[in-house]
Amino acid sequence: MRILMLVNWGVRYLLEDSAECQAPDKYLVGQKYWFFKYWPPKHKVDVIDYTKFFPFFAVERKLLKLYVL
């Protein structure tokens, strides 16, 4: 099963664990996202934060003052 998680905050994609940022703010490459850590391994999770669509997000934030997604 594939799961798409859309989060409304910036996620840092790291190669190794860092104590500088909290668990929801980091995605360790090769590991599961913290929320899905104990889910069965058959689930494939994709995490998309607002930085993936930064030009679109910037227009929403500056001009519209609301979020479309």
Biopython code that builds the backbone (N, CA, C, O; Angstrom):
import numpy as np
from Bio.PDB.StructureBuilder import StructureBuilder

atoms = [
    (1, "MET", "N", (0.846, -1.160, 0.000)),
    (1, "MET", "CA", (0.000, 0.000, 0.000)),
    (1, "MET", "C", (0.899, 1.234, 0.000)),
    (1, "MET", "O", (1.904, 1.277, 0.710)),
    (2, "ARG", "N", (0.538, 2.225, -0.791)),
    (2, "ARG", "CA", (1.265, 3.494, -0.831)),
    (2, "ARG", "C", (0.484, 4.547, -0.069)),
    (2, "ARG", "O", (-0.736, 4.645, -0.196)),
    (3, "ILE", "N", (1.193, 5.328, 0.719)),
    (3, "ILE", "CA", (0.597, 6.391, 1.516)),
    (3, "ILE", "C", (1.274, 7.699, 1.150)),
    (3, "ILE", "O", (2.501, 7.775, 1.085)),
    (4, "LEU", "N", (0.477, 8.720, 0.913)),
    (4, "LEU", "CA", (0.995, 10.052, 0.648)),
    (4, "LEU", "C", (0.655, 10.938, 1.831)),
    (4, "LEU", "O", (-0.519, 11.136, 2.144)),
    (5, "MET", "N", (1.668, 11.468, 2.486)),
    (5, "MET", "CA", (1.448, 12.343, 3.636)),
    (5, "MET", "C", (1.851, 13.758, 3.236)),
    (5, "MET", "O", (3.008, 14.013, 2.901)),
    (6, "LEU", "N", (0.893, 14.667, 3.275)),
    (6, "LEU", "CA", (1.138, 16.068, 2.965)),
    (6, "LEU", "C", (1.203, 16.833, 4.279)),
    (6, "LEU", "O", (0.223, 16.881, 5.023)),
    (7, "VAL", "N", (2.338, 17.423, 4.563)),
    (7, "VAL", "CA", (2.502, 18.156, 5.813)),
    (7, "VAL", "C", (2.612, 19.645, 5.529)),
    (7, "VAL", "O", (3.079, 20.056, 4.468)),
    (8, "ASN", "N", (2.179, 20.438, 6.483)),
    (8, "ASN", "CA", (2.149, 21.877, 6.323)),
    (8, "ASN", "C", (3.333, 22.546, 7.028)),
    (8, "ASN", "O", (3.206, 23.661, 7.536)),
    (9, "TRP", "N", (4.462, 21.878, 7.058)),
    (9, "TRP", "CA", (5.677, 22.435, 7.639)),
    (9, "TRP", "C", (6.857, 21.934, 6.819)),
    (9, "TRP", "O", (6.736, 20.993, 6.035)),
    (10, "GLY", "N", (7.976, 22.571, 7.012)),
    (10, "GLY", "CA", (9.182, 22.182, 6.287)),
    (10, "GLY", "C", (9.796, 20.924, 6.865)),
    (10, "GLY", "O", (9.914, 20.787, 8.083)),
    (11, "VAL", "N", (10.185, 20.012, 6.002)),
    (11, "VAL", "CA", (10.828, 18.767, 6.418)),
    (11, "VAL", "C", (12.239, 18.769, 5.853)),
    (11, "VAL", "O", (12.438, 19.007, 4.662)),
    (12, "ARG", "N", (13.209, 18.506, 6.703)),
    (12, "ARG", "CA", (14.604, 18.434, 6.257)),
    (12, "ARG", "C", (14.928, 16.987, 5.929)),
    (12, "ARG", "O", (14.680, 16.096, 6.741)),
    (13, "TYR", "N", (15.475, 16.746, 4.753)),
    (13, "TYR", "CA", (15.853, 15.409, 4.318)),
    (13, "TYR", "C", (17.327, 15.205, 4.658)),
    (13, "TYR", "O", (18.200, 15.833, 4.058)),
    (14, "LEU", "N", (17.602, 14.324, 5.624)),
    (14, "LEU", "CA", (18.948, 14.141, 6.162)),
    (14, "LEU", "C", (19.487, 12.751, 5.847)),
    (14, "LEU", "O", (18.729, 11.789, 5.724)),
    (15, "LEU", "N", (20.816, 12.661, 5.717)),
    (15, "LEU", "CA", (21.465, 11.373, 5.520)),
    (15, "LEU", "C", (21.737, 10.670, 6.847)),
    (15, "LEU", "O", (21.753, 9.440, 6.910)),
    (16, "GLU", "N", (21.952, 11.450, 7.907)),
    (16, "GLU", "CA", (22.170, 10.867, 9.231)),
    (16, "GLU", "C", (21.388, 11.664, 10.264)),
    (16, "GLU", "O", (21.040, 12.823, 10.038)),
    (17, "ASP", "N", (21.121, 11.040, 11.382)),
    (17, "ASP", "CA", (20.290, 11.653, 12.420)),
    (17, "ASP", "C", (20.982, 12.861, 13.034)),
    (17, "ASP", "O", (22.196, 12.871, 13.232)),
    (18, "SER", "N", (20.185, 13.872, 13.327)),
    (18, "SER", "CA", (20.690, 15.101, 13.927)),
    (18, "SER", "C", (19.781, 15.479, 15.092)),
    (18, "SER", "O", (18.557, 15.387, 14.990)),
    (19, "ALA", "N", (20.384, 15.903, 16.190)),
    (19, "ALA", "CA", (19.610, 16.301, 17.361)),
    (19, "ALA", "C", (19.131, 17.748, 17.271)),
    (19, "ALA", "O", (18.418, 18.220, 18.157)),
    (20, "GLU", "N", (19.515, 18.455, 16.209)),
    (20, "GLU", "CA", (19.153, 19.860, 16.058)),
    (20, "GLU", "C", (17.669, 20.071, 15.740)),
    (20, "GLU", "O", (17.096, 21.100, 16.101)),
    (21, "CYS", "N", (17.057, 19.114, 15.075)),
    (21, "CYS", "CA", (15.648, 19.285, 14.719)),
    (21, "CYS", "C", (14.823, 18.137, 15.299)),
    (21, "CYS", "O", (15.325, 17.036, 15.527)),
    (22, "GLN", "N", (13.553, 18.426, 15.526)),
    (22, "GLN", "CA", (12.650, 17.444, 16.122)),
    (22, "GLN", "C", (12.239, 16.394, 15.102)),
    (22, "GLN", "O", (12.427, 16.581, 13.900)),
    (23, "ALA", "N", (11.683, 15.299, 15.579)),
    (23, "ALA", "CA", (11.320, 14.173, 14.723)),
    (23, "ALA", "C", (10.369, 14.534, 13.583)),
    (23, "ALA", "O", (10.595, 14.060, 12.469)),
    (24, "PRO", "N", (9.326, 15.335, 13.779)),
    (24, "PRO", "CA", (8.443, 15.647, 12.653)),
    (24, "PRO", "C", (9.113, 16.489, 11.573)),
    (24, "PRO", "O", (8.639, 16.537, 10.438)),
    (25, "ASP", "N", (10.209, 17.151, 11.920)),
    (25, "ASP", "CA", (10.872, 18.049, 10.980)),
    (25, "ASP", "C", (11.991, 17.400, 10.189)),
    (25, "ASP", "O", (12.632, 18.067, 9.377)),
    (26, "LYS", "N", (12.242, 16.121, 10.401)),
    (26, "LYS", "CA", (13.332, 15.471, 9.673)),
    (26, "LYS", "C", (12.874, 14.147, 9.070)),
    (26, "LYS", "O", (12.049, 13.428, 9.633)),
    (27, "TYR", "N", (13.435, 13.861, 7.919)),
    (27, "TYR", "CA", (13.166, 12.612, 7.213)),
    (27, "TYR", "C", (14.524, 11.998, 6.902)),
    (27, "TYR", "O", (15.272, 12.526, 6.079)),
    (28, "LEU", "N", (14.841, 10.901, 7.547)),
    (28, "LEU", "CA", (16.124, 10.244, 7.338)),
    (28, "LEU", "C", (16.050, 9.355, 6.101)),
    (28, "LEU", "O", (15.186, 8.485, 6.000)),
    (29, "VAL", "N", (16.953, 9.581, 5.176)),
    (29, "VAL", "CA", (16.968, 8.828, 3.925)),
    (29, "VAL", "C", (17.233, 7.356, 4.225)),
    (29, "VAL", "O", (18.178, 7.022, 4.940)),
    (30, "GLY", "N", (16.410, 6.496, 3.686)),
    (30, "GLY", "CA", (16.554, 5.064, 3.904)),
    (30, "GLY", "C", (15.777, 4.538, 5.100)),
    (30, "GLY", "O", (15.759, 3.331, 5.339)),
    (31, "GLN", "N", (15.136, 5.421, 5.852)),
    (31, "GLN", "CA", (14.330, 5.010, 6.995)),
    (31, "GLN", "C", (12.914, 5.527, 6.823)),
    (31, "GLN", "O", (12.647, 6.383, 5.980)),
    (32, "LYS", "N", (12.015, 4.996, 7.634)),
    (32, "LYS", "CA", (10.631, 5.455, 7.582)),
    (32, "LYS", "C", (10.487, 6.792, 8.296)),
    (32, "LYS", "O", (11.248, 7.102, 9.213)),
    (33, "TYR", "N", (9.503, 7.581, 7.868)),
    (33, "TYR", "CA", (9.186, 8.831, 8.540)),
    (33, "TYR", "C", (8.711, 8.495, 9.952)),
    (33, "TYR", "O", (8.085, 7.455, 10.156)),
    (34, "TRP", "N", (8.994, 9.346, 10.918)),
    (34, "TRP", "CA", (8.780, 9.046, 12.341)),
    (34, "TRP", "C", (7.357, 8.598, 12.646)),
    (34, "TRP", "O", (7.167, 7.735, 13.503)),
    (35, "PHE", "N", (6.356, 9.151, 11.980)),
    (35, "PHE", "CA", (4.966, 8.799, 12.265)),
    (35, "PHE", "C", (4.649, 7.361, 11.868)),
    (35, "PHE", "O", (3.790, 6.724, 12.478)),
    (36, "PHE", "N", (5.333, 6.848, 10.856)),
    (36, "PHE", "CA", (5.065, 5.510, 10.335)),
    (36, "PHE", "C", (6.131, 4.490, 10.743)),
    (36, "PHE", "O", (6.230, 3.422, 10.140)),
    (37, "LYS", "N", (6.918, 4.813, 11.753)),
    (37, "LYS", "CA", (8.040, 3.957, 12.135)),
    (37, "LYS", "C", (7.613, 2.534, 12.500)),
    (37, "LYS", "O", (8.316, 1.579, 12.168)),
    (38, "TYR", "N", (6.478, 2.377, 13.176)),
    (38, "TYR", "CA", (6.056, 1.061, 13.651)),
    (38, "TYR", "C", (4.980, 0.421, 12.792)),
    (38, "TYR", "O", (4.398, -0.592, 13.181)),
    (39, "TRP", "N", (4.712, 0.992, 11.642)),
    (39, "TRP", "CA", (3.744, 0.390, 10.720)),
    (39, "TRP", "C", (4.403, -0.791, 10.008)),
    (39, "TRP", "O", (5.630, -0.868, 9.945)),
    (40, "PRO", "N", (3.605, -1.703, 9.479)),
    (40, "PRO", "CA", (4.187, -2.851, 8.781)),
    (40, "PRO", "C", (5.069, -2.405, 7.612)),
    (40, "PRO", "O", (4.797, -1.380, 6.987)),
    (41, "PRO", "N", (6.124, -3.173, 7.314)),
    (41, "PRO", "CA", (7.073, -2.764, 6.270)),
    (41, "PRO", "C", (6.494, -2.789, 4.851)),
    (41, "PRO", "O", (7.132, -2.278, 3.931)),
    (42, "LYS", "N", (5.324, -3.359, 4.650)),
    (42, "LYS", "CA", (4.756, -3.412, 3.306)),
    (42, "LYS", "C", (4.217, -2.063, 2.845)),
    (42, "LYS", "O", (3.888, -1.908, 1.669)),
    (43, "HIS", "N", (4.117, -1.078, 3.747)),
    (43, "HIS", "CA", (3.601, 0.241, 3.383)),
    (43, "HIS", "C", (4.731, 1.126, 2.869)),
    (43, "HIS", "O", (5.782, 1.232, 3.501)),
    (44, "LYS", "N", (4.509, 1.753, 1.734)),
    (44, "LYS", "CA", (5.458, 2.711, 1.152)),
    (44, "LYS", "C", (4.906, 4.104, 1.413)),
    (44, "LYS", "O", (3.791, 4.415, 0.995)),
    (45, "VAL", "N", (5.665, 4.938, 2.094)),
    (45, "VAL", "CA", (5.197, 6.261, 2.501)),
    (45, "VAL", "C", (5.990, 7.339, 1.769)),
    (45, "VAL", "O", (7.221, 7.316, 1.758)),
    (46, "ASP", "N", (5.280, 8.277, 1.164)),
    (46, "ASP", "CA", (5.881, 9.455, 0.557)),
    (46, "ASP", "C", (5.455, 10.668, 1.372)),
    (46, "ASP", "O", (4.265, 10.881, 1.603)),
    (47, "VAL", "N", (6.426, 11.458, 1.806)),
    (47, "VAL", "CA", (6.153, 12.663, 2.600)),
    (47, "VAL", "C", (6.463, 13.871, 1.724)),
    (47, "VAL", "O", (7.567, 14.009, 1.197)),
    (48, "ILE", "N", (5.472, 14.738, 1.580)),
    (48, "ILE", "CA", (5.654, 15.956, 0.789)),
    (48, "ILE", "C", (5.337, 17.148, 1.678)),
    (48, "ILE", "O", (4.248, 17.245, 2.242)),
    (49, "ASP", "N", (6.299, 18.048, 1.794)),
    (49, "ASP", "CA", (6.081, 19.264, 2.566)),
    (49, "ASP", "C", (5.909, 20.439, 1.609)),
    (49, "ASP", "O", (6.002, 20.272, 0.393)),
    (50, "TYR", "N", (5.661, 21.614, 2.152)),
    (50, "TYR", "CA", (5.375, 22.756, 1.299)),
    (50, "TYR", "C", (6.584, 23.202, 0.476)),
    (50, "TYR", "O", (6.407, 23.916, -0.510)),
    (51, "THR", "N", (7.796, 22.812, 0.841)),
    (51, "THR", "CA", (8.968, 23.244, 0.084)),
    (51, "THR", "C", (9.070, 22.556, -1.273)),
    (51, "THR", "O", (9.800, 23.032, -2.142)),
    (52, "LYS", "N", (8.363, 21.458, -1.475)),
    (52, "LYS", "CA", (8.370, 20.793, -2.780)),
    (52, "LYS", "C", (7.703, 21.654, -3.845)),
    (52, "LYS", "O", (8.051, 21.577, -5.023)),
    (53, "PHE", "N", (6.749, 22.466, -3.427)),
    (53, "PHE", "CA", (6.026, 23.353, -4.337)),
    (53, "PHE", "C", (6.271, 24.803, -3.923)),
    (53, "PHE", "O", (5.324, 25.582, -3.820)),
    (54, "PHE", "N", (7.529, 25.172, -3.684)),
    (54, "PHE", "CA", (7.811, 26.465, -3.085)),
    (54, "PHE", "C", (7.281, 27.661, -3.884)),
    (54, "PHE", "O", (6.723, 28.570, -3.270)),
    (55, "PRO", "N", (7.420, 27.717, -5.214)),
    (55, "PRO", "CA", (6.862, 28.878, -5.921)),
    (55, "PRO", "C", (5.352, 28.999, -5.719)),
    (55, "PRO", "O", (4.830, 30.096, -5.526)),
    (56, "PHE", "N", (4.665, 27.872, -5.765)),
    (56, "PHE", "CA", (3.223, 27.870, -5.556)),
    (56, "PHE", "C", (2.888, 28.293, -4.130)),
    (56, "PHE", "O", (1.955, 29.066, -3.910)),
    (57, "PHE", "N", (3.649, 27.787, -3.163)),
    (57, "PHE", "CA", (3.434, 28.126, -1.764)),
    (57, "PHE", "C", (3.684, 29.616, -1.514)),
    (57, "PHE", "O", (2.948, 30.250, -0.757)),
    (58, "ALA", "N", (4.711, 30.169, -2.143)),
    (58, "ALA", "CA", (5.026, 31.590, -1.960)),
    (58, "ALA", "C", (3.885, 32.474, -2.463)),
    (58, "ALA", "O", (3.550, 33.479, -1.835)),
    (59, "VAL", "N", (3.291, 32.098, -3.593)),
    (59, "VAL", "CA", (2.156, 32.867, -4.129)),
    (59, "VAL", "C", (0.968, 32.763, -3.184)),
    (59, "VAL", "O", (0.303, 33.762, -2.911)),
    (60, "GLU", "N", (0.698, 31.570, -2.687)),
    (60, "GLU", "CA", (-0.404, 31.388, -1.736)),
    (60, "GLU", "C", (-0.221, 32.257, -0.494)),
    (60, "GLU", "O", (-1.146, 32.937, -0.052)),
    (61, "ARG", "N", (0.974, 32.221, 0.049)),
    (61, "ARG", "CA", (1.228, 32.913, 1.308)),
    (61, "ARG", "C", (1.232, 34.430, 1.137)),
    (61, "ARG", "O", (0.684, 35.148, 1.973)),
    (62, "LYS", "N", (1.845, 34.921, 0.062)),
    (62, "LYS", "CA", (1.989, 36.372, -0.116)),
    (62, "LYS", "C", (0.730, 37.027, -0.670)),
    (62, "LYS", "O", (0.312, 38.076, -0.180)),
    (63, "LEU", "N", (0.120, 36.416, -1.691)),
    (63, "LEU", "CA", (-1.004, 37.069, -2.376)),
    (63, "LEU", "C", (-2.365, 36.635, -1.861)),
    (63, "LEU", "O", (-3.237, 37.469, -1.618)),
    (64, "LEU", "N", (-2.546, 35.344, -1.695)),
    (64, "LEU", "CA", (-3.870, 34.834, -1.336)),
    (64, "LEU", "C", (-4.131, 34.829, 0.172)),
    (64, "LEU", "O", (-5.280, 34.915, 0.605)),
    (65, "LYS", "N", (-3.074, 34.729, 0.962)),
    (65, "LYS", "CA", (-3.188, 34.636, 2.422)),
    (65, "LYS", "C", (-3.963, 33.407, 2.884)),
    (65, "LYS", "O", (-4.538, 33.405, 3.973)),
    (66, "LEU", "N", (-3.979, 32.356, 2.052)),
    (66, "LEU", "CA", (-4.600, 31.091, 2.425)),
    (66, "LEU", "C", (-3.918, 29.971, 1.664)),
    (66, "LEU", "O", (-3.133, 30.220, 0.749)),
    (67, "TYR", "N", (-4.211, 28.759, 2.037)),
    (67, "TYR", "CA", (-3.596, 27.597, 1.413)),
    (67, "TYR", "C", (-4.612, 26.911, 0.506)),
    (67, "TYR", "O", (-5.732, 26.621, 0.927)),
    (68, "VAL", "N", (-4.218, 26.652, -0.738)),
    (68, "VAL", "CA", (-5.107, 25.993, -1.693)),
    (68, "VAL", "C", (-5.034, 24.483, -1.515)),
    (68, "VAL", "O", (-6.061, 23.806, -1.580)),
    (69, "LEU", "N", (-3.845, 23.945, -1.293)),
    (69, "LEU", "CA", (-3.715, 22.488, -1.154)),
    (69, "LEU", "C", (-4.238, 22.033, 0.180)),
    (69, "LEU", "O", (-4.211, 20.839, 0.479)),
]
sb = StructureBuilder()
sb.init_structure("model")
sb.init_model(0)
sb.init_chain("A")
sb.init_seg("    ")
for serial, (resi, resn, name, xyz) in enumerate(atoms, 1):
    if name == "N":
        sb.init_residue(resn, " ", resi, " ")
    sb.init_atom(name, np.array(xyz, "f"), 0.0, 1.0, " ", f" {name:<3s}", serial, name[0])
structure = sb.get_structure()
